[in-house]
Amino acid sequence: MQPSPQEPTRDAQPSSASADSNDSDEKSAIVKDLCAASRNGNVELVKQVLASQVGKDWSEDDVAIAASGAAEGGHLDIVRLFLDRELFAGPAALSLGSVPLLQALYEIQKWTTEEINEYMANWPNLEMSTFNGKLDALQWWLDRGMDPNLEGNPLSSGIRGMMTPLAAVARNARLSKDASDYIAMLELLFKSGAKVPRWAVENAITWRRGHRYNLDVLKWLLGHGADINCPFPAGSSLLHGAVDKRNLELVKFLVENGIDMSIKDRKGQTALERAQKFDLTEIASVIGSASGAKGE
C-alpha cells in the first residue's frame, strides 16, 4: 500500500533575509525530507519536496543517496522518477557503492554485458565505482560481466597505460590509511583473472599531487607480478622518483624491497648520486648504506 502523502515537515522557501548558515540548514533539512520520503516509498511526498525546489540545483550526491535509500526499500518507481528528471548521473551513484541502487539501475535501464563494459570504460566510472572500497559492489559488477581487464580511458593524471579495474582500486587505496578493503578488492580481481602490469607500482603512486600511496597496496602489487625495477618511460627508476620528491619513507620502502640501486637516469646518475646532488643527507645515507651492504 502506498503511504499517504504528507506535507513536508519544513518550509522549503528560505526567507530572503536568512543568513548563509540558515540557508545551509534549510537545504540540509530539505535533503533529509527527500531521503526519508524516498526510503519510505512515499512517491507523492518525494514529488512535493522536489516541487518545492523547482529552479534550484540539487546536488547529484544528495539525490543519489536518496535513490539508494529508495532502492534498498525496493521502491524502483522513485529511482525511476529521479532518473526521468535527470537529477543524478552515473558517477554519483557509482561512488556510493550501493548494490541495491546498482541493481535498481540495472533493472530499470536493462543493461547488457556489452553496455556494462562500454559504460565502465568511460572516464571516470572505473575510478568512481571503486572509490569507497566496496567489495560487494565490485563483485556485483564482475557477476554481471564486467571484464576484470577492462581498458578504460586513461584521463587520470599520472596513469601509465590504460585504466583498468585493478589500477583504479590501487589508485583509490592511496587515500586510505587502512587498505584492507582495497586489498580484498585486488584479491578478488586477481582471482577473477585480472593482470598486474609490470608498472603497477608506478600507477599506484600519485607523483604529482603530494605523492600519495599506500605501502600495503604497493607490497601486494609487488607480490603479484609488479616489477619494482620497471623504469619510468623516461628511463629513471622509482627510486629516482622518490628521491625527487624528498620522500624518505618511500625511499626506505623501495630499498627494503630490493630495488636495483645501480639504475641510472638519462643523465647517467644513480638515485644515490641524485640525492647527493640535492644535499639530501638522510636519504643519501639510507641508499648509500643499502648499496654498501649489497656491494653495489
N, C-alpha and C positions, 0 to 999 in steps of 0.2 A: 504494500500500500504506500502511495506517495505521501510523504509528510506534508501537512498543511502549511502553506506559505505563511511566513510571519514578517512583520515589518523589521528591517534592520534595527539592531539594538542601539545604533548610534547614528546621529545625523551625519551624512556624508558630505555636506557642503560647509566647509570651514568659513568662518567669518573673515571678511577682508582685513579686519584689524588683528587677526591672530598672528602671533609671533611664529617664527620658523619652527621653533620647538613644538608649538601646538599643532602646526601643520603636520609635522612628522608623527606626532602621537595620533593624530586623526587618521593619517594614512595607515599606520600600523594597526589601528582598531578596525579599519575597513578590510584590511588584508585578513585579519583574524576572522571577521564575519564571513568573508569569502571562503576561507579554508574550512570553517565549521560547517557552513551550508553544503559545501562540496562533499565533505566527509560523511555528512548525514544523508546525502542524496536528495536534498531539497532543491529541486531544479528551479522552482519559482523564486525562492529566496536568492539563489545564485543570480538569476536574471535581474532581480531588483538591485542587488549590490552592484552588478555591472552597469545597470542603467543609471545608478546614482553617480557614476564616474564617467559618463559619456563625455568625450572630448579630452579626457586626461589619459596620459600614458600609464599603462600597467607595466610593472616590472615582469619580464618573462620568467624570472626565477620565482617570483611570488605566485604567479599563475601555475607554473609547473608544480610547485608544492601543493597547491590546491587540487590540481589534476591528479597528483599522486594519491592524495587522500581519497578522492572520488574513486580512483581505480582500486584502491585497497578495499573499498566497500562494495565493489562490483558495479559502480554507477557509471557505466560506459556512456550513457546519454549526456552526462555532464562533461566528461572528457571530450566527447564529440562536439559539444557546444563550444568549448574553448578552442578547439581546432577550427571549427567553422568560422569563428570570429577572428582567427589568426592571432590569438593572444599570446601564444608561446610557440617557439620553434624547437627543432631537434636538439641543438646543443644544451639548452636549458634543461630539457628532460634527461638527456644523457648524463649530465653531471651529477644528477641525483642518484643514479644507480638504482632506481626503484624498479624492481622486477614487475610488480603489479602494473605500473604505468607502462613499462615496455610491452607487457603482454596486451594491455588495452590498445596501445598504438598498433601493435602487430595485428590484432583482430579487426580494428576499425579500418586500417589502411590496407589490409590484406597483402602484406609484404611477401614477396617470393624470395627464395635464397639469393637469386641474382640481384634483386633490388636491395637486399640487406648489404651485400658486399659492395654494390655501387654507392650506396648511401654512406657506409662506414669509410669508404676510401676518400670521401670528400673531407677536406680540412675544415674544422678541427675535430671531426667526430671521433676518430680513434683516441685522441688525447682526452677529450671530454668524457668519453664512455668509461675510461679507466681512472679518472681524476681522483675519485674518493676511495679507491682501493676496494671496491665491492666485488668480492669473488663470485657471489651468486649471480650478479649481473653479467659478468664475463662468461660464466657457464651458460647463461641464458643465450647469449649471442652465439656461442660455439654450438650449442644444441640446435640452433636454428640455421646453421650452415655458414657462419662466418669463417672465412679461411684464416687459420692461425698464422699464415704467412702473407696475409693480405698486404699489398703495397699501396699505401695511401700517399697523399700529397705531402712532399717534404717542405712545406712552407714554414715550419718552425725554425727559428734562427738556430744555427749551430748543428743542425742534423746532417749526418752523412749518410748517403744512400737514400733509400725510401723509408718513409714512416711505416712501421709495422705494429701490430698489437703488442709485441714484446718490447719494441723500442718505446712505445707510448707508456707502457707500465713502468719501465725502468726510469724514464724521464720524470714521470709524476712522483715516483718514490723519493726523488731528491728533496721534495718539500716536506717530508715526514721524518721525524726523529725515530719513530718505531716503524720499521719497514716490513714487519711480519705479514701484514695483509698483502702487500705488493709482492713479496717473495712467494706467497701462496699462489698468487695470480701467475707469476713467472713459471712456477712448477706446473700449474695447470696447462699453460700454453706449451711448455716444453713436452709434456706428456701427450699433448694433442698434435704434436708434430712441428711446432714452431722451431725455426732455425735460429741459432745465435751467431750473428756475423762476427768476423774477427775484430771489427772495430766497435763492438757493442759498448765497451767501457767508455770510449770517447763520447758516444752519443748519450750515455747516462750521466754525463757531467755537463753542467751549464757553464761554459767557459766565459761567456760574455757578460753575464749578469750575476756577479757575486760568486762565480764558480761553485754552485751548489751541487751536491751529490749525496748519496747515502752509501757508506762504506760496506754495509751488509749486502746491499744490492751489487756493488762492484765485486765483492767476493763471490757472490752467486754466479755472476756472469763469467768470471774467470774460471770457475769450476765447471762451466757448461759450454765451453768452446771459445770464449772470447780470448783474444791474444793480447797479453799485456805489452808485447813488443810491436804491435801493429802501429806503424808510423802514421802521423798526420799526412794528409795529401802533400803537404809542402816538404815532408821528409823528416821533420823532427819528431821526437818521441813524446809520450805522455809525461815523462819526467821533465822534459824541457818546458812543457806547458805548465806543470805545477810550479816550476822554478819561476817562470814568467809571472805567475800570479802570486808569488811570495807565499805559497801555501805549504807550510811546514807539515801539517797533518797529512796532506795528500802525498807529499814527497816521502814521508815515512812509510805510508801505506804501499806505495809503488815499490820502494826499495825492499821492504819486508816481504813482498810478494814476488820478488825475483825479476824485476825489470832489468833489462840489459843497460847498464850504465855507460857502456862504451859507445852507444849510438851517437852519431854526430849529426848536427843540423847542416843546412846548406852552406853555412859559413865554416864548417869543419870544427865546430865547437861541441864538446860533450856538455851534458847538463851541469856537471861539476864546474867546468870552465865558465859556463854562463853564470852560475851562481857566484863564482869568484869575481867575475867581471862586474857584477852588480853589488859587490860587497855584502852578499847575503851570508854572513858568517855562520849562523846556526844551520842553515840549510846546507851550505857547503860542507860543514863538519859532518852532518848526517850522511851525505853522499860519499864524502871522502873516506869516512870510517868504513862504510859498507864496501866501497871499492877496494880498499886496502885488504879487507878480510877476504875478498874474493880473488884478490890478486889482479885486478883489472887496472 
